[in-house]
């Protein structure tokens, strides 16, 4: 078909049904893009935990569709990123075969350990859109992944927005600089090529779709997606009773507690979250760039108000997020931000503390919040001669506490809300380096009691193979401030961490573990919802049989008769035998 004929067809009015089919196709395109990244990434954090995002954008940089696979902190932050790439690179400097890169925390997704790649998509010489993707990488140099730095300059290698590939030719000098500054060079360069490849797959599928539907550009489908999404989101907002309420949460912080304060205002055509009154910057790397705060605040509001409307630029636009500069949720350069997720993952539950006053009986109790992740830096033991096969390695592990109970359902066990990042399998973790997971199991009684019980946390015990010592970078919270229940529900269990000889450890920061020692961790449970005495007794019996609660708690908290408890456990043991 000639180009004039294509342009004639493109000017035809496209039916809403056809546009809806194209919209669904775009979502499929970006999901294939994300799955390609999962299959080709070198890092276990991407392959096994899904710590990534992928999206497609129109030619002005507005996000049209995101992959189902991924995390809100990445994709909602990445929603604004393409506009920065367009501004810095310049449209006149863009060409087919280009690939752009950055890990700028303020223009990307919040810290140096996330690398974002953007690829322009050309059709017959014309720029029609962009593909973008982000992945968490295990090491970016500097002090390593942790909260110990005092400024961004200590946290690792900074890559400004620049061309990774120019007209198909990859920048070898940039790759040499990256390799020289990180602890896992092959892994990182492999991840960068995986990111580039997944954008290329998205581009190919988009071209197939445009050929099938005889499109010269994305203007029609872009207008359809953005107009429908904005209208649907505004309808949901305007159906709510206008009002204003405040929410608060106190969490551990690094060395002093952090107070998160938010005022949520439901207004005509928008919902505003203002973080005035929140703690100021911390000296250590738990500060949060506003782009990440915005990502999780928008996610919280969207889950509560418009969960079934696809995520894109228009469905996010009515949610407005403000915060004082140099507060802990609006950190400015050069603040240290490596563990921005620890604070950022508490943003949704703080928003829900306010929103619960405006929309009662809708929101869950507080959950574990931040991911219970940690990084192990292994090396040959230094106190005496190490075996010849001892090696250096960086092993990052993603784990989860329990989520909060919901108004009519128990919380989910060992499930990461709000990040959505998956718990990494033991087998996948142990193949990356000489680390040993001695124990990994659900933690009884950790879910907050309630009419609906909070989700359980986990026990973990971690060590390394003989001949090694290691540093553990702890990235935990809820040691001093466990997840609160809602509507009469009780708090979940707090985080604990210690060595196997009883030596206490801190919830955050790099800590040396001598040869032969292991680290024992108990991750927090979610808060309960409603009065525990109103819990259905069949549910209590089920929890007892499943080991979710102990006999003591079944009697003490829920009032289950002790003779019945003995009978239940005897029957359960008989079945097990």
Secondary structure, DSSP 8 states (H G I E B T S, - for coil): --HHHHHHHHTS---HHHHHHHHHHHHHHHHHHHHHHHHH-SSHHHHTT--EEEEEEETTS-EEEE-SSS-HHHHHHHHHHHHHHHHHH-GGG--TT-EEEE--TTTTTSSTTEEEEEEEEEETTEEEEEEEEEEE-S--STT-SSS--SSGGGS-----SEEEEETTEE-HHHHHHHHHH-S-HHHHHHHHHHHHHHHHHHHHHHHHHHHHTT-S-SHHHHHHHHHHHHHHHHHHHHTS--EEEEEEEEE--SSS-EEEEEEEEEETTEEEEE-TT--B--SSS----HHHHHHHHHHHHHHHH-TTS--SHHHHHTEEEE--TTBTTS--TTS--TTHHHHHTTHHHHHHHHHHHHSTT-S------S---EEEEEEE-SSS---TT---EEEEE--------BTTB---TT--TTT------HHHHHTTSSEEEEEEEE-TT-S--SSB-----EEEEEEE-TTEEEEEEEE---SSS----BTT-------EEEETTS-B--SEEEEEE-TT--EEEE------BS-GGGS-HHHHHHHHHHTSS-HHHHHHTT---HHHHHHHHHHHHHHH-
